[in-house]
């Protein structure tokens, strides 16, 4: 099968993909195919300046992306991972370097044993929720969906591990007013702690209770009188006056991670929690296949024990500490794993030059009418090969210049597509004008048509403008002048009306007396 894009055009597309990867907006397979189509439509037309429409050229097939990736092994197709913009801003080499310097100073000054270096973090589980995973289905069936029970509630779990691969007891927080003994199976480890909150999340009180009931007694048995170091993120439940006072009282050293950097430096976030979420989704699927529509809390505790044994083992915990660059110490490994390293600028990479890349473009010549760019390349290459009088240096220079023209043409096509997409978003936002807020009353469900009518009706009513500031008092002189000017204009009918009103008032007062 003939290659749809030339080598120079594909190299330009690879450079565009690289730029988007560095900036944190990786291209999807669909977007890459759109850009490839855009390059084809925007090719230089030698005899005509008209740009063909998408209907005149057959679309790129769905298997083209795999052939394209095979021709460029530096590209790979994978699942994307979401990363908040705050994390990209805070995870700078300077912040990482400063924190590692502090960690090293603590190690040198206090001389901690690996058994006495801990990391604590909490994670949440949506009971009944699952994840998208690779599945095998019957190809004759059209459906590939998966039935789930749906999210029922949120449960939070506290976990703490040390640098030698051991975990302390868990603390689980349910969404409820009070803890019920029915939720705790008989085979649950006796050292586990259970609590409740209004939303299933942690609070300041939970952090302090975990410190008193779990960390202090269990870590004290291991360390005896040796110093202990606890690494944690800056969650509000960790940084309270009572929390810090207890640390000082028990001589526990505290080291706070930089903001928005826990996904790189917190050992539990490296591997363990990801595995726990994955195993949790598999267990939820198992319950769903068995016809269980709602997972009871006692069942969830048993489920959690199973996934904890698989994910929170010694080898995974040690791998987490290695991944965080703490044990053993590996600052360079963390710096190299930054999502957008400061040394990597989203600039255009240098185009690789190869002997096979001889599909040349054209320099303002006039081949036969209707000849497209790649056909013109073949004509130009043949003429160049038949001309023996040209020096080798001239040939190489001509090839490089024509290749550059073709590459720049593809680059311009990509930029035009990006600009058109951005312009479309801007125009859409302009249409979303700020309208009048209308309070919907009278019924429970509203259609779009009904809402639009209410808004139009409310906008038709003119809004009364209130005068700003204090009302101005009119001068007495002006009132007197106006009264004097109005007196001559009063007619006899007005005087009679005033007389009648005076008589009526006196009559009413007489009746009341």
N, C-alpha and C positions, 0 to 999 in steps of 0.2 A: 504494500500500500504506500502511495506517495505521501511524503511528509507535507502536512498542510502549511506550516510556517517554515520559513528558511532558517538556517542555523543562526544567522545574525538576529533575526526576529525572536527566536526562542531564547537566545542569550539575553536579549533585552527584557523579555518577560521574566526570566529567572532573576535578573537584577531587581526588577520591580517587586517580585515576591520577597526577596531578601530585605529590601527596604521596609516593606510593610511588616515583616516578622520582627525586625529590630525595634520598630516604633510601637509594637504591642497591638497591632491590628492585623493579625494574620489573615491571608486570603483563603476563602473557601474554594472548593473545587468548582462550584458554580460560578464564582467571580472570576476565576482564572479562565474558564471557558468563555465568559463574556468578554474579557480583555483580549483573548485570542481572536474572537470574532471581530472585535473592534479594530484590531491590527489588520485583519484581512480587508475589512471594508475601507480602511483609510490608506491602503497602499497607494503609492504614487501612480496615477494614471498618465501614461505617456502621451497618448493622443487626445485624451479628453480629461477635463477637470471635474467631470461629474462623478460623484461618489455613489456607487451602487447601493441599492437598498438590501436589507437583510433577506427579503423574499427572493432576490435574484441569485443569491449564493446559498447553497444547501448548508444547514447548520452543522456545527461540529458534533460528531457522535459522542455518546457517553463513555466510550472506551478510549477516546483520545487522551484523556487526562492520565491514564495509566501508561500509555505509550510515551507520553511526554515526560512523566516521572522516571520512566525506565531509561530514557535518553539522558537524563540529568540526575545521576545518583545522589547529588548533594541535596536534592529535595526528598522529602518524605511526607507521607500522608498519615496523619494521626488525629486523635481527639484533642480539642482545645481545652484549656483550663482557665476558668475565670479568675481575674486578678483585679481587685479594686484599685482605682486610680490613686487613692491615698497611699497604698503600699508602694506603688511605683515611684511616688515622690519622696517617700521617707527612706526607702532602702537604698541609700547612697553609700558609696565606698567610705566616705568620711564617717558616717554614723556607725557603720559596721566596724571600722577600724577603732573608733573610740570605745565602743563597747567591749571589743576583744582586749584592748589595752587594760581596761578596768578589770576584766575577768582574770587576766594574767597577773595583775598586781595583787588581787585577792589571793590567788593560788600561792604566790611567793610569800606573801605576808603571813597567811594563816596556815599554809601547808596542809590542806585538806586531803584526807584519804578519799579514794574513789567511792567507797561505801557511804560517805557523808556528803556527797554532792547530789542534790535532788532537783527535780523539775516537776512542777505542779501545773495542771491546766484542767479546765472543764470543757466538756463537749456536750452537745445536745442531740437528741434523737427524736425524729418525728415518728411516733408510733403509727404503724400502718403504711407509711410511705416507703417507696422503693426507689431503685435507680434503673436507668436504661443500660442494658447489658447486651452483649452479642448472643443471639439465639439461633437455633436451627429449627426450621419449620418445613412443612410440606410445601413444595414448590407449586403444587396444584391448587393450593388454597391462597386466597387473596389477603387474608387478614394476617397481620404480624403484631397485633396489639396484645397487651398483657393485662389481665384483670387484677386489680389490687383493692385492698380494703379501704384505701384512702386515709389521709392523715387524721388521727383521732385526738392526739394531745402531744404535748412537748415534755420530754423528760431529760433532765440534766444529770450528768455523772461527773464526779471529781475523780481524777486519777493522778497519782504521783509515783515517779520512778527514780531510781538512783543510777549512777554511772556504771555500776557493775551488773546491771540487768535485772534488778529486783523491783517489784511493785508493792506499794503499800495498799491498804484496804480501800475499797471503793466507798464513795458516798453518793447516794442517789436521791434526787429531788423530784417529787411528783407534783402535779398540778392538782391541789386539793387544799382544804382547810386544815384537816387533821390526818395523821398517818393511821392507816388501818392495818391491823395485824394480818388480815386475810391476804394482803398484797405480798407478804414475805413468806416464801416457801420454807419448809422445814430444813431443807438441805442447803439453805443460804449460809455462807460463812458468818459466824457469829460476830466477827469484827467489823462487818460492813455496817455503814450508817445509812439511815433513811430519814428523809425530811420532806416537807411540803412547802409550796409557795402558791400564790394566787395565779401565776402564769406558768409554772414549771421551770422558771429561770432561777439563777442564783441571786443572792443578795448579800449585803454586808454581814448580816448575822450568820449566814451559812458559811462564809469564809472563815469567820472567827471560830465557829463551832468545829469546822473541819480541822483547824489548826490545833484546837485543844483536845479533840477526841481521837484524831487519827495521827497527824504528823508528830506531835510532841511525844506521845507515849511510844509509838512504834519506832521512830528514828532514834529515840533515846536508848532503846535497848541495843541498837547496833553500835552507836557512837560512844556510849558511856559518857566520858568527859571530854571527848574530842570535839573540836569546832565543827559546826554543821553549816552548809551553804544551801539555800533554797533559791532557785531561779524561777521567776514567774513573769507574766506580762503585767502591764499596768492597769488591769481591770479595776474598776472602782471598788469592788468588793474586797480587793487585796490591799488597797491603800487607804486605810482608816486609822484613826488615832488608837482605838482599842487593839486593832490588829498589830500595829507597829509597837505598841506598848508591851504586848505579849512577847514579841520577838526579842525586845530588849531585855525583858525579865528572864527569859529562858536562854539568852545568849545564842540566838539563832541569827546567822548572817543572811541578809536579804540582798538579792541582786535583781533589779528590774530590767526587763528587756526594752530596747528602744521602741517607740510607738510604731505600729504597723509593720514590724519586722519579725513577728513571732513565727510566721510561716517559714522563715529561713533559719532562725536561731533557736526556736523552741523544739526540743527533741521529740516531744509527743506529737507535734504537728507534722513531722517529717514523714513518718510511715505509719505509726500505730493507729492514729485516729482514722486515717484513710482506710486502713484494713478493717477497722471496727465498723465503719459505715458500710463498707462493701459486704461484710459478713452479715450485718444487720439486714441489709436489703435482701440477701439470699434467704435468711430465716423468715422474713415477712412473706416472701414468695412461697416458701414451703407451707406456711399457715394458710395462705390464700388458695393454694392447690388443694388443701385438705377441706376447703369449704368454710373456713373460719372467717366470718365477716368482721368481727371485732376482737382484737387481742386483749385479753384481760391483763391487769397489772401483774398478777402473780405469774401468768404465762410469760409476760415480758421480762420479769426478773430472771426466770429460768433461761429464757432466750439470751439475755445479756450475759449470764454466766458462761454460756457456750461460746459466744463470740469473743468474750474476754480471754478465755483460755487459748483460743487460736491466735489472736492478735497480740495480746500483751504477754508474750513469752520472752525469755532472756535474750535470744538471738535478735529479735526485732527491736527490743529496747536498746541493745548495744549498737545496732545499726542506726538507730535514731541519733544517738550521741555522736556517732561518726559523721552522719549526714549534717549535723549542726556544726561540725568543725570544732567541737569542744573536747571530746575524748576519743582519739588523740587530738591534740591541738592542730588545726588545719585552717588557718585564716584564708590562705590563698584559694582553697577549695570553695569557700563560701563566696568570696569576691568574684570568682569565675562563674558562679551560678546565679549572680544577680540577673534579674529579668532583662534589664536594659543597662548594660555596663556603660559607664561614662566614656570609656575608651572606644566604645562602638558608636559611631555617629551614623545616622541614617543617610549616608551619602551614597552616591552611585558607585558600586564596586567596579574595579578595573575589569574590562572585558577580556576574557581569555582568547588568545590568538592561537588558532590551530591551522594546520596545513589543509585540513579537509573543509575548512570554512571558506570556500571559494565561490559561494553563491552570491554574486556581486550585484549591486544596484547600478543605477545609470546616472550619468552626469549630463543632464540637459541635452540629450541628443534626440533624434527624431526617428525612431524605428517605425515600422508599418503601423497604420491606424489600428486601434483596439488592442495593441500589444500591452499586456499587463507587466507589472514590475518583474516578476520572476522570468517571464518569457523574454523580456528585454535583457535580463541578466545572461541568459543563454546566448542570445545574439551577440552581446558585448564580449562575452568570454571567448566565443568562437573567433570573432574578429581580432581579439587580442592575441589569441594563440596562433592565428595565421600570419600575423605581422611579425616577421623575424627581425625587422630593422630596429625595434624598440630595445633599449638596454634593459638588463635585468633589474637595475635600480628603479627605472621608470615603471617597469611592470609591477614591482612590489609596492611602490608608492601609489600607483593607480588602484591596485587591489585594496589597499588599506583605506584609501579615500572613498571608494565606492561602498565598501563594507560599512564605513562610518555613516554614510548617507542613509543606508538601509536601516541601520540600528537607530539613528536619530529619528527616522520616520516612525518606527515602531514606538519609540519613547514618546513622541508627540501624540500618537494615537492613545496611549495609556493616559497621558496627562489630560487630554481632551475628555476622555471618559470620566476621569475623576472629577474634573471641573463641572461636567454636565450633571453628575450625580449630586455634587455639592450645591449647584444652582437649583436643582429640583427640590432639595430639602429646604433651601432658603425661601423659594417661592411658596412652598407648602406652608411654611411658618407664617409668611406674610398673610396668607388667606385666613389663618386662625386669628382673627382680630379679637380683641378683648371685648366681650359682650357684657350685657347686663345680667347680673345674678338674679335669678328668680326662685323664690321659695315655692317648691311644689307641694301642694296640699290638695286634699279632697279624695285621694285614692291611694292605693298601695303600689300599683304598677303603672308605669307611664311608657307610652310608645315614643319613638323619635318624632313622629309627626305632632303628637300632642305637646311635647316639650317645645318644639319649634314654634308652634302657634302661641304658646304662653309667652315665650321670649319676645316674639314680634309684637304681641299685644302690650307687653310691659314697656317695650322700647317706644311705642307710639305715644305713651303718656309723657308729656313734657315734665322734666324734673325741675321743681322749684328751687331756685338758687337762694340760699340764705345770705343775707348781707354780712359781710365780714366786719369784725370789730364792733365797737359800741355804736349805737344809733346816734346820729348827730341831732342836737337840739336846734331848732330853727330860732333865729333871733326874734325878740319881741317886736322890734321895729318892722320887720318884714310882715309879721302877722297883722299889725295895725294898718300897714299900707294896703295889704290885700283886703282887709275888712272895709277900709274906706273906699277902695275901688269897686267892691262888690255891692255896696249899699245903693248907688244910683241904679244898678241893674235890676234890683228887686222890683217885682210888679205888684199890683194890688191883690192879685190872686195869692201871691205868697204871703202877704200880710193877713189876708182872711184865713189862710191855712194855719198860720201861727196863732191867730186869735181863737180859732176853734180848738186847737190843742190846749191852749191855756184854760179855756172853759171846761174842757173835759177833765183836766187834772184837778181843778178846784172841785168839780162834782164828785170825783172819786174820793178825795180827801174828806169831803163833807159826809159821805156815806159811811166811811170808816169811823168817823167820830160819833 
